[in-house]
Amino acid sequence: MTESDRDGHESPTPAGAIDEVRQAARRISAEVHKVIVGQDEVLDEVLLAMFCGGHAVVEGVPGLAKTLLISTVAKSLSLGFSRIQFTPDLMPSDMTGTEVIEEDKATGTRELRFVRGPIFSNVILADEINRTPPKTQAALLEAMQERQVTVGGVQHRLPRPFFVLATQNPIEQEGTYPLPEAQLDRFMLDIRIGYPTEEEELEIVRRTTTGTSEEPDRVLDAEDCLRLQQTVRSVPVADHVARYALRLVRTTRIDEPGERPAMVRDYLRWGAGPRASQFLVLAAKAKAAIAGDACVTPDHLREVALPVLRHRVITNFNAEADGVGVDDVVRAILEETPVESGESARVLGTVAK
């Protein structure tokens, strides 16, 4: 957190810095929509993860432009981009790199040289991440969490910024290796992509059945991204708003003391951990900055709750039998977890001039 005042509140973020985040999001969105039709909410959530320096998994049925969306976002940035197609025979070294023996022709001496793999880039598209074995998934986990890979006992730092945007197909289960909950928890957001509207699909058909296509312009570089991430982290959050975030998360834990919504008692087997609280507040900071707001409010928390929580809570057999999904439970928590007096109206501080 940033420097706080005596009331335990963070200092306000300069108005110019907040506006820079908002303008950057608009520019990227405009460039992406040269290629992608609709999917505004999905794009907004991808940008949330990017401005927070987090990772995201994008889940949807085939043909919804998951891969195209992510690659187009990458093209709008002056950053390194790698697409890794995850397959059952993909080995960790295929992703991280390997050591090779290299001979110096002048002296005849041989030495090991590390050849970097595609993971050494800024934006990583992990396509169909659930189609590769756990060993390879675990190698990606170190890169995501530690921003480094270890080969031959030597640690190699990854470039900054570093984002992993993974895709999954929720309906094809044969030959897949579902990510364990502990690995899913490392993803900041679980983004669900749905079918386009009729008008959007008509526009998709028009664009893709002609001989012309547009390419996005590059609008941000690595230095810009790192500066925007720092701005997002400096957005102030009042203690009472942070406590509301904690209540939302702690309500998912069925073994915690206190009252719980009926949906939680009846349909949840496991609740979200502390990382959910961290990411909920951080995502709300990005949401506020993109909206041009000076600080985080409970409304910002509610707007990001679904992608932050849906992959961190586990439903039980009763939920499956009754056709109740994770999103249904999270929505019930949002509806039944009260906002304490003053939380929705009180705005801490003002934008610094």
Secondary structure, 3 states (H helix, E strand, C coil): CCCECCCCCECCCEHHHHHHHHHHHHHHHHHHCCCCCCCHHHHHHHHHHHHHCCCEEEECCCCCCHHHHHHHHHHCEECCEEEEECCCCCCHHHHHEEEEEEECCCCCCEEEEEEECCCCCCEEEEECHHHCCHHHHHHHHHHHHHCEEEECCEEEECCCCCEEEEEECCCCCCCCCCCCHHHHCCCCEEEECCCCCHHHHHHHHHHHCCCCCCCCCCCEEHHHHHHHHHHHHCCCCCHHHHHHHHHHHHCCCCCCCCCCCHHHHHHEEECCCHHHHHHHHHHHHHHHHHHCCCCCCHHHHHHHHHHHHCCCCEECHHHHHHCCCHHHHHHHHHHHCCCCCCCCCCCCCCCEC
